[in-house]
Amino acid sequence: MLKDKCKTLPTTSGVYIMKDSVGNIIYIGKAKNLKNRVSQYFNNTQKHSKVANMVSHISDFEYILTPSELDAFMLESNLVKKYMPYYNILLKDDKAFAYIKIDLSKDYPYIEVTRKVKKDKAKYFGPYFNGINAKDLVKLIQYVYPIRSCKNLKVKRECLNYHLGLCSAPCTNKITKNEYDKLIKNVIDFLKGKVNVSSILESKMQGCIASENYEQAIVYRDLLNIVSKLKERAIDRLPTTANLDVWGYYNGVVNYLVLLVIRAGKMIGYKKFSLNEHEVDGSMILQYYENNVAEEILLPYEIEDSVLIQKALNNKYIVNIPQKGLKRKLVLQANSNAKELSEKDKSIQKQDNTMQGLEQLKQRLNLSSIPYRIEGYDISHISGTDKVASMVVAINGEKAPKMYRKFKIKTVEGVDDFACLYEAINRRLQRLNDKDVSFSDKPNLILIDGGKGQLSTCYELINKYGIDVISLAKREEEVFVPGSPISVIFKRSDKALKILQNLRDEAHRFAITFHRSLRGKRQTKSQLDNIKGIGEKKKKALIDKFKSVNNIKQATIDDLMLVKGIDINLAKSILNELNK
């Protein structure tokens, strides 16, 4: 059927979307010629083991035509980030790294640390990691060049930073626009590596020592240590203007990508990405630079789509494959790091264990497909009040917090966990065609926290949608499957059980957190909203100050009067009302 479908494909550019037996997207690719590219998956030639494994799970495919190969390249990247298919590789950092941001569109730009690089007119410097702390650099800058770090220019008097010499107070016109612009230029030159501030810090430290201000001298000493760290990372013969991202690759038991980050001629640090059996392609690089910045990108070799990378990034970055000189040596260094990681790192074992766990779930529980997407559900309430349900998601055995959703139970009266569970899952499944990707993507498996009762309550509902369902009982960690009176018992060490336990515990945590939030809001609302003179602003100010209604009850009149807008009469009213 798939081969016949390939014959009808157009020979133009586009994106193809591979789906498994339950309609989940398992791979997204782009092609200059859709017919030729997609047909290759279903011919009889020998394929890489990962490709062959993927093809064995393809039940159908869709495609989207695009005006050009570049458009297909961009669309592929966006769809991969949206759906996170199992067989696509995303270069995801463990966390967002810190950048220093200066928005030059403002009259008096301030300096801030951010973890989001936006497509705006601001200048971004970084990323900073592996021992170089962005907040430390901001502190260093303020001690040398007193530019503001606050966002507010509408104040009546100078803040403490001004009196400490850490801000030039443009907010009260203590510095002219031209003088401030010179400070900003100096800061930018420092961040670009053009200025050495050691002599300035040394002079200030010696001045503090001469005046016996030893505490402040220690501050300058620590700042000098930061500058020393930056100097130690300088690369011999590399100009201070060099801002490079150097990519290295090694094809071994685990395919590894390594990125060496060089800013202002200094090695800031490195990132690593394990690719298992996947080769490097342009889509991976494009995904990475959606949220990161560089001036020049050095690649280890001519990868697929390297020309498209340059076009897709709108010529914002220079993309080079150095063949000789210092830049080539940097690429070789990155390759060596990748090789070292491939030979020593054990992340491949974790990936293999996870995949084995998913396959074990399919076999032991007789599931209709490998559960690439598992959804876990739990209920939380106290004696039937503030009833909520949680939906948590694991994709390829790993938690996917962006896909989590929560439900307020609307139709169930009193204490009835079975009915609450039914309502939540029913509402979720009714949204399979929703624009919200968390709802539109169909799960392979639904995991319910509980035993036979919970399972039987929801089985018929879930079965109508062709989705597998199981329950996990906490006491003995028994897994119940529909139609079997006997539970399935996994070994405590089985990866399959770990996947289920982690998802069940996550559903429990997410439900309780949501329930506590609702209960706290209800309690706050019911008690503070009845007090005359307390509006939304004062209520928020009280909660911000005292954290809870109980703490407000125990406060004194003087304590309450510390909150803006609370006078002695209102403070008395609050305590009288809350302590009735």
WORAUR-V296559 format. One record per residue. N is the residue number from 1. RES is the residue in one letter. PHI is phi as a letter, one per 40 degrees, with the letter a starting at -180 (999 if undefined). OMEGA is omega as a letter, one per 30 degrees, with the letter a starting at -180 (NA if undefined). D_FIRST is the distance of its C-alpha to the first C-alpha in Angstrom with 1 decimal. Layout:
N&RES&PHI&OMEGA&D_FIRST / N&RES&PHI&OMEGA&D_FIRST
This chain:
1&M&999&a&0.0 / 2&L&c&l&3.8 / 3&K&c&l&5.5 / 4&D&c&l&5.2 / 5&K&c&l&6.2 / 6&C&c&a&8.7 / 7&K&c&a&10.2 / 8&T&c&a&11.3 / 9&L&c&l&13.0 / 10&P&c&a&16.8 / 11&T&c&l&19.1 / 12&T&c&a&21.5 / 13&S&c&l&22.3 / 14&G&i&l&20.9 / 15&V&b&l&19.8 / 16&Y&b&a&16.4 / 17&I&b&a&16.1 / 18&M&c&a&14.0 / 19&K&b&l&13.9 / 20&D&c&a&14.2 / 21&S&c&l&13.6 / 22&V&b&l&16.6 / 23&G&g&l&16.0 / 24&N&c&l&18.4 / 25&I&c&a&18.3 / 26&I&b&l&18.5 / 27&Y&a&l&18.6 / 28&I&b&l&19.6 / 29&G&b&l&20.1 / 30&K&b&a&21.4 / 31&A&a&l&20.9 / 32&K&c&l&23.1 / 33&N&b&a&20.2 / 34&L&d&a&17.0 / 35&K&c&a&14.8 / 36&N&c&a&16.6 / 37&R&c&a&16.9 / 38&V&c&a&13.4 / 39&S&c&a&12.0 / 40&Q&c&a&14.7 / 41&Y&c&a&13.2 / 42&F&b&l&10.4 / 43&N&c&a&12.7 / 44&N&c&l&15.0 / 45&T&c&l&18.2 / 46&Q&c&a&20.3 / 47&K&b&l&20.0 / 48&H&d&a&22.6 / 49&S&d&a&22.6 / 50&K&c&l&22.1 / 51&V&c&l&19.1 / 52&A&c&l&17.6 / 53&N&c&l&18.5 / 54&M&c&a&16.9 / 55&V&d&a&13.5 / 56&S&c&a&13.7 / 57&H&b&l&14.0 / 58&I&c&l&11.3 / 59&S&b&a&9.2 / 60&D&a&l&8.8 / 61&F&a&l&10.9 / 62&E&b&l&13.4 / 63&Y&a&l&15.8 / 64&I&b&l&19.4 / 65&L&c&l&21.1 / 66&T&b&a&24.6 / 67&P&c&a&27.6 / 68&S&a&l&28.0 / 69&E&c&l&27.0 / 70&L&c&l&29.9 / 71&D&c&l&28.6 / 72&A&c&l&25.3 / 73&F&d&a&27.3 / 74&M&c&a&29.4 / 75&L&c&l&26.6 / 76&E&d&a&24.7 / 77&S&c&a&28.0 / 78&N&c&a&28.7 / 79&L&c&l&25.3 / 80&V&c&l&25.6 / 81&K&c&a&29.1 / 82&K&c&a&28.1 / 83&Y&b&l&25.2 / 84&M&f&a&26.2 / 85&P&c&a&22.8 / 86&Y&c&a&23.2 / 87&Y&c&l&22.0 / 88&N&c&l&24.1 / 89&I&c&l&27.7 / 90&L&b&l&30.4 / 91&L&c&a&33.9 / 92&K&b&l&35.6 / 93&D&c&l&39.4 / 94&D&c&l&40.9 / 95&K&a&l&42.9 / 96&A&c&a&43.8 / 97&F&c&a&46.7 / 98&A&c&l&49.9 / 99&Y&b&l&50.9 / 100&I&b&a&54.3 / 101&K&b&l&54.0 / 102&I&b&a&56.7 / 103&D&c&a&56.1 / 104&L&c&l&58.3 / 105&S&c&a&57.8 / 106&K&c&a&60.3 / 107&D&c&l&64.1 / 108&Y&b&a&64.8 / 109&P&d&l&61.6 / 110&Y&b&a&61.3 / 111&I&b&a&59.6 / 112&E&a&l&56.9 / 113&V&c&l&54.4 / 114&T&b&l&50.8 / 115&R&b&l&47.4 / 116&K&b&l&45.5 / 117&V&c&a&45.4 / 118&K&b&l&45.1 / 119&K&c&a&44.7 / 120&D&b&a&48.3 / 121&K&c&a&51.5 / 122&A&c&l&52.7 / 123&K&c&l&53.2 / 124&Y&b&l&51.4 / 125&F&b&a&52.8 / 126&G&i&g&51.0 / 127&P&c&l&49.0 / 128&Y&b&a&51.7 / 129&F&a&l&51.0 / 130&N&f&l&51.9 / 131&G&g&l&55.6 / 132&I&b&a&56.1 / 133&N&c&a&56.4 / 134&A&c&l&56.0 / 135&K&c&l&58.5 / 136&D&c&l&61.0 / 137&L&c&l&60.6 / 138&V&c&l&61.2 / 139&K&c&l&64.3 / 140&L&d&a&65.5 / 141&I&c&a&65.0 / 142&Q&c&l&67.0 / 143&Y&c&l&69.9 / 144&V&c&a&70.1 / 145&Y&b&a&69.0 / 146&P&c&l&69.6 / 147&I&c&a&66.8 / 148&R&c&l&65.7 / 149&S&b&l&62.9 / 150&C&c&a&63.1 / 151&K&b&a&61.4 / 152&N&b&l&64.4 / 153&L&b&a&66.9 / 154&K&b&l&68.7 / 155&V&b&a&71.2 / 156&K&c&a&75.0 / 157&R&a&a&75.9 / 158&E&c&l&74.6 / 159&C&c&a&72.5 / 160&L&c&a&73.4 / 161&N&d&l&71.4 / 162&Y&c&a&73.8 / 163&H&c&l&76.8 / 164&L&c&a&75.2 / 165&G&g&a&74.7 / 166&L&b&l&70.9 / 167&C&a&a&70.5 / 168&S&c&l&72.4 / 169&A&f&l&72.2 / 170&P&c&a&70.9 / 171&C&c&l&70.6 / 172&T&b&l&74.4 / 173&N&g&l&75.0 / 174&K&c&l&76.4 / 175&I&a&a&74.7 / 176&T&c&a&74.2 / 177&K&c&a&70.8 / 178&N&c&l&71.7 / 179&E&c&a&72.7 / 180&Y&c&l&69.5 / 181&D&c&l&67.3 / 182&K&c&l&69.1 / 183&L&c&a&68.2 / 184&I&c&l&64.5 / 185&K&c&l&64.6 / 186&N&c&l&66.2 / 187&V&c&l&63.5 / 188&I&c&l&60.7 / 189&D&c&l&62.5 / 190&F&c&a&62.9 / 191&L&c&l&59.2 / 192&K&c&l&58.4 / 193&G&g&a&60.8 / 194&K&c&a&63.5 / 195&V&b&l&66.2 / 196&N&b&a&67.7 / 197&V&c&a&69.1 / 198&S&d&a&70.8 / 199&S&c&l&74.2 / 200&I&c&a&74.1 / 201&L&c&l&73.1 / 202&E&c&a&75.7 / 203&S&c&l&78.4 / 204&K&c&l&77.6 / 205&M&c&l&77.6 / 206&Q&c&l&81.0 / 207&G&c&l&82.3 / 208&C&c&l&81.3 / 209&I&c&a&82.9 / 210&A&c&l&86.1 / 211&S&c&l&86.3 / 212&E&g&l&85.5 / 213&N&c&a&82.3 / 214&Y&c&l&80.6 / 215&E&c&l&77.7 / 216&Q&c&l&76.6 / 217&A&c&l&77.2 / 218&I&c&l&74.7 / 219&V&d&a&72.1 / 220&Y&c&l&72.6 / 221&R&c&l&72.5 / 222&D&c&l&69.1 / 223&L&c&l&67.8 / 224&L&c&l&69.2 / 225&N&c&l&67.1 / 226&I&c&l&63.9 / 227&V&c&l&64.9 / 228&S&c&l&65.6 / 229&K&d&a&62.0 / 230&L&c&a&60.7 / 231&K&c&a&63.0 / 232&E&c&a&61.9 / 233&R&c&l&58.3 / 234&A&c&a&59.3 / 235&I&c&a&57.8 / 236&D&d&l&60.4 / 237&R&g&l&60.4 / 238&L&c&a&57.6 / 239&P&c&a&59.0 / 240&T&c&l&59.4 / 241&T&c&a&57.3 / 242&A&c&l&54.2 / 243&N&b&a&51.4 / 244&L&b&l&48.5 / 245&D&b&a&45.2 / 246&V&b&a&44.7 / 247&W&c&l&41.3 / 248&G&b&a&41.1 / 249&Y&a&l&38.2 / 250&Y&b&a&38.0 / 251&N&b&a&35.1 / 252&G&b&l&36.1 / 253&V&d&l&35.2 / 254&V&b&l&34.6 / 255&N&c&a&33.9 / 256&Y&b&l&36.6 / 257&L&b&l&37.4 / 258&V&b&l&41.0 / 259&L&b&l&42.7 / 260&L&c&a&46.4 / 261&V&b&a&47.9 / 262&I&b&l&51.0 / 263&R&b&a&53.1 / 264&A&f&l&56.4 / 265&G&g&a&56.5 / 266&K&b&l&56.1 / 267&M&c&a&53.4 / 268&I&c&a&52.6 / 269&G&i&l&50.1 / 270&Y&a&l&46.6 / 271&K&b&a&43.2 / 272&K&b&l&40.7 / 273&F&b&l&36.9 / 274&S&c&a&35.0 / 275&L&b&a&31.5 / 276&N&f&a&30.5 / 277&E&b&a&28.1 / 278&H&c&l&27.4 / 279&E&c&l&29.0 / 280&V&c&l&31.0 / 281&D&b&a&29.4 / 282&G&c&a&30.8 / 283&S&c&l&29.1 / 284&M&c&a&31.1 / 285&I&c&a&34.3 / 286&L&c&l&33.7 / 287&Q&d&a&33.1 / 288&Y&c&a&36.4 / 289&Y&c&l&38.4 / 290&E&c&a&37.5 / 291&N&b&a&40.2 / 292&N&b&a&42.4 / 293&V&b&l&44.7 / 294&A&a&l&46.1 / 295&E&b&a&47.8 / 296&E&b&a&46.4 / 297&I&b&l&43.3 / 298&L&b&l&43.5 / 299&L&b&a&40.3 / 300&P&c&l&40.5 / 301&Y&a&a&38.5 / 302&E&c&a&36.3 / 303&I&c&l&33.2 / 304&E&d&l&30.0 / 305&D&g&a&30.7 / 306&S&c&l&34.4 / 307&V&c&l&35.2 / 308&L&c&l&33.0 / 309&I&d&a&34.8 / 310&Q&d&a&38.0 / 311&K&c&a&36.8 / 312&A&c&l&35.1 / 313&L&c&l&38.4 / 314&N&f&l&40.2 / 315&N&f&l&42.5 / 316&K&c&a&44.1 / 317&Y&b&l&43.9 / 318&I&c&l&44.7 / 319&V&b&a&42.0 / 320&N&b&l&43.4 / 321&I&b&a&42.6 / 322&P&c&a&46.2 / 323&Q&b&a&47.1 / 324&K&a&l&50.7 / 325&G&g&a&53.5 / 326&L&c&a&53.7 / 327&K&c&l&50.3 / 328&R&c&l&48.7 / 329&K&c&l&50.7 / 330&L&c&l&49.4 / 331&V&c&l&45.8 / 332&L&c&l&46.7 / 333&Q&c&l&48.3 / 334&A&c&l&45.2 / 335&N&c&a&43.2 / 336&S&c&l&45.8 / 337&N&c&l&45.5 / 338&A&c&l&41.7 / 339&K&c&l&42.3 / 340&E&d&l&45.0 / 341&L&c&a&42.7 / 342&S&c&a&39.8 / 343&E&c&a&42.2 / 344&K&b&a&44.0 / 345&D&c&a&42.0 / 346&K&b&a&40.3 / 347&S&c&l&37.7 / 348&I&c&l&34.9 / 349&Q&c&l&36.1 / 350&K&c&l&35.8 / 351&Q&c&l&32.2 / 352&D&c&l&31.4 / 353&N&c&l&33.3 / 354&T&c&l&31.5 / 355&M&c&l&28.0 / 356&Q&c&l&29.4 / 357&G&c&l&30.8 / 358&L&c&l&27.5 / 359&E&c&l&25.9 / 360&Q&c&l&29.0 / 361&L&c&a&28.7 / 362&K&c&a&25.2 / 363&Q&c&a&26.5 / 364&R&c&a&30.0 / 365&L&b&l&29.1 / 366&N&f&l&25.9 / 367&L&c&a&23.9 / 368&S&c&l&20.3 / 369&S&a&l&19.6 / 370&I&c&a&21.8 / 371&P&c&l&24.1 / 372&Y&c&l&23.8 / 373&R&b&l&25.5 / 374&I&b&l&28.3 / 375&E&b&l&30.7 / 376&G&b&a&34.2 / 377&Y&b&l&36.6 / 378&D&a&a&40.3 / 379&I&b&l&43.2 / 380&S&a&l&46.7 / 381&H&a&l&49.9 / 382&I&b&l&53.6 / 383&S&f&l&54.7 / 384&G&g&l&52.1 / 385&T&c&l&53.1 / 386&D&f&a&50.9 / 387&K&c&l&47.7 / 388&V&b&l&44.7 / 389&A&b&l&41.3 / 390&S&b&l&39.4 / 391&M&b&l&35.8 / 392&V&b&a&35.2 / 393&V&b&l&32.0 / 394&A&b&l&31.0 / 395&I&b&a&28.1 / 396&N&f&l&27.3 / 397&G&g&a&30.4 / 398&E&b&a&32.7 / 399&K&d&l&34.6 / 400&A&b&a&33.4 / 401&P&d&l&36.6 / 402&K&c&a&35.3 / 403&M&c&a&32.9 / 404&Y&c&l&35.7 / 405&R&a&a&36.8 / 406&K&b&a&39.7 / 407&F&b&l&40.6 / 408&K&c&l&44.0 / 409&I&c&a&44.0 / 410&K&b&a&45.0 / 411&T&b&a&45.1 / 412&V&c&l&46.4 / 413&E&c&l&50.2 / 414&G&g&a&52.1 / 415&V&c&l&50.7 / 416&D&a&a&47.3 / 417&D&c&a&44.8 / 418&F&c&a&42.2 / 419&A&c&l&42.3 / 420&C&c&l&42.2 / 421&L&c&a&39.2 / 422&Y&c&a&37.4 / 423&E&c&a&38.4 / 424&A&c&a&37.2 / 425&I&c&l&33.8 / 426&N&c&l&33.4 / 427&R&c&l&34.4 / 428&R&c&a&32.0 / 429&L&c&l&28.9 / 430&Q&c&a&29.9 / 431&R&b&a&29.4 / 432&L&c&l&25.8 / 433&N&b&a&25.4 / 434&D&c&l&28.6 / 435&K&c&l&29.3 / 436&D&c&a&30.7 / 437&V&c&l&28.1 / 438&S&c&l&29.6 / 439&F&c&a&28.8 / 440&S&c&a&25.5 / 441&D&c&a&23.8 / 442&K&c&l&22.8 / 443&P&c&l&24.4 / 444&N&c&a&22.8 / 445&L&a&l&26.3 / 446&I&b&l&29.5 / 447&L&b&l&32.8 / 448&I&b&l&35.9 / 449&D&c&a&39.4 / 450&G&i&a&41.0 / 451&G&b&a&40.8 / 452&K&c&a&39.7 / 453&G&c&l&41.2 / 454&Q&c&a&39.4 / 455&L&c&a&36.1 / 456&S&c&l&36.6 / 457&T&c&a&37.6 / 458&C&b&a&34.3 / 459&Y&c&a&31.8 / 460&E&c&l&31.0 / 461&L&c&a&30.7 / 462&I&c&a&28.3 / 463&N&c&l&26.2 / 464&K&d&a&25.5 / 465&Y&c&l&23.5 / 466&G&g&a&21.4 / 467&I&b&l&23.5 / 468&D&c&l&25.3 / 469&V&a&l&29.1 / 470&I&a&l&32.0 / 471&S&b&a&35.7 / 472&L&b&a&38.1 / 473&A&c&a&41.8 / 474&K&c&a&44.2 / 475&R&d&a&47.0 / 476&E&b&a&45.4 / 477&E&f&l&42.1 / 478&E&c&l&40.3 / 479&V&b&l&36.7 / 480&F&b&l&35.9 / 481&V&b&a&32.5 / 482&P&d&l&31.8 / 483&G&g&l&32.8 / 484&S&b&l&34.9 / 485&P&c&a&38.7 / 486&I&b&l&39.0 / 487&S&c&l&38.3 / 488&V&c&a&36.6 / 489&I&b&l&39.1 / 490&F&c&l&38.1 / 491&K&c&a&40.6 / 492&R&c&a&42.4 / 493&S&c&a&41.2 / 494&D&c&l&37.5 / 495&K&c&l&35.5 / 496&A&d&l&33.3 / 497&L&c&l&36.5 / 498&K&d&l&37.6 / 499&I&c&a&34.5 / 500&L&c&a&35.1 / 501&Q&c&a&38.9 / 502&N&c&a&38.7 / 503&L&c&l&36.4 / 504&R&c&l&38.6 / 505&D&c&l&41.8 / 506&E&c&l&40.4 / 507&A&c&l&39.6 / 508&H&c&a&43.2 / 509&R&c&a&44.7 / 510&F&c&l&42.9 / 511&A&c&a&43.8 / 512&I&c&l&47.5 / 513&T&c&l&47.8 / 514&F&c&l&46.6 / 515&H&c&a&48.9 / 516&R&c&l&51.9 / 517&S&c&l&51.3 / 518&L&c&a&51.3 / 519&R&c&l&54.3 / 520&G&c&l&56.2 / 521&K&c&a&55.6 / 522&R&c&a&56.6 / 523&Q&c&l&59.8 / 524&T&c&a&60.7 / 525&K&c&a&60.2 / 526&S&c&a&62.1 / 527&Q&c&a&65.2 / 528&L&c&a&65.6 / 529&D&c&a&64.5 / 530&N&c&a&67.5 / 531&I&c&a&70.1 / 532&K&c&l&71.8 / 533&G&g&l&71.6 / 534&I&b&l&68.4 / 535&G&b&a&65.6 / 536&E&c&a&62.2 / 537&K&c&a&63.7 / 538&K&c&l&66.4 / 539&K&c&l&64.1 / 540&K&c&l&61.8 / 541&A&c&l&64.8 / 542&L&c&a&66.1 / 543&I&c&l&62.8 / 544&D&c&a&62.4 / 545&K&c&a&66.0 / 546&F&b&l&66.2 / 547&K&g&a&62.5 / 548&S&a&l&62.9 / 549&V&c&l&65.1 / 550&N&d&l&66.8 / 551&N&c&l&68.0 / 552&I&c&l&69.3 / 553&K&d&a&71.2 / 554&Q&c&a&73.0 / 555&A&c&l&73.8 / 556&T&c&l&77.3 / 557&I&c&l&78.4 / 558&D&c&l&78.9 / 559&D&c&a&75.4 / 560&L&c&a&73.9 / 561&M&c&l&76.0 / 562&L&c&l&74.4 / 563&V&c&a&71.3 / 564&K&d&l&71.5 / 565&G&g&a&72.6 / 566&I&b&l&74.0 / 567&D&c&a&77.8 / 568&I&c&a&80.2 / 569&N&c&l&80.0 / 570&L&c&l&76.2 / 571&A&c&l&76.1 / 572&K&c&l&78.5 / 573&S&c&a&76.3 / 574&I&c&a&73.2 / 575&L&c&l&74.9 / 576&N&c&a&76.6 / 577&E&c&a&73.3 / 578&L&c&a&71.2 / 579&N&b&l&74.0 / 580&K&c&NA&74.9
